[in-house]
Structures are given as structure tokens and as C-alpha cells.
Amino acid sequence: TEKNNNNMLSKHVLTNDPKTWQNAPLISVTQITPGGLNLIHKTSTSMRTLVRTQKGSDALKHHVLGTIFYEPSTRTSCSFQSAMLRLGGTFLHVDSLSSSTKKGESAIDTVKCLESYCAVVVLRHWSAESMRALAATGARDKPLVNAG
């Protein structure tokens, strides 16, 4: 329900303390405090410098990013995937054409499946309400990021 979804978001407030970001879902910008925005800016600036000066790193070596795109977006998909590759990791990509949703698998089941292989799952879904509902399902030990 919408009330449960809003409760889930209020439990995951993302601040300037990096610990608040660990294993937390990022479903809505409303979760991010002004200090959290400053942390994003600081981190992205250091990542940009890292890529320009060293062409990347191995910080995420042996880590896998899962991307699920039920709604196409070339720039968004490529930005997540290239960031993972530049940090030494790899990715698994699923879209509406390659997923088992054609056979009736739910988005929840697809996310759970990718969570078993990946350190984090990035999901682009056409429905914001579906994103909140997915984030609220069960105890999640891997972060879920809304890419929509």
C-alpha cells in the first residue's frame, strides 16, 4: 500500500553520513537530505577526477551490477554500466525482451533473481508506484536503485 511504501522511504533517509547509504534502496530523491546531495556531489567530483587522471580503478573488481530496464533508456543504461566497468566491475543486463516477464515472471521475482548474482540492482520501470512497492517487498540485503 502507499502508506507502507512511504514508511519504507522514511526509514531510508540518505544523509552526508556514508553509512546511511549502505545497502539502502534509492527510490526517490525525497530520501536525500541536503547533506546527502553534498555527498553525491563530492563523490561524483572525485570519480570524475579518477576517470580523467587514471582512467578508472579496480575499486569494484569482482562486483556485479544488475540492470533491469522495463523502459528503454540508452543514456541511463550506458551511464550505469560504463561507471561499473570504469571501477573494475562488470554488469548483467535484463530488459523486457530478455526477461522471463514474457512467461509471466513478476518484476519482484526478476529483482530477487538478479540480487542472487549482483551486489546492487538498478531498475528502470515505467511505474513509480511499482518501484516503491518493489523496494518495500521483504528484507533486502542488496541495494535497489531507481533509474527512472
Secondary structure, DSSP 4 states (H G I P E B T S, - for coil): -HHHHHHHHHH--B-SSGGGGTT--B--GGGB-HHHHHHHHHHHHHHHHHHHHHS--STTTT-EEEEEESS--HHHHHHHHHHHHHTT-EEEEEETTTSGGGGT--HHHHHHHHHTT-SEEEEE-S-HHHHHHHHHSS--SS-EEE--
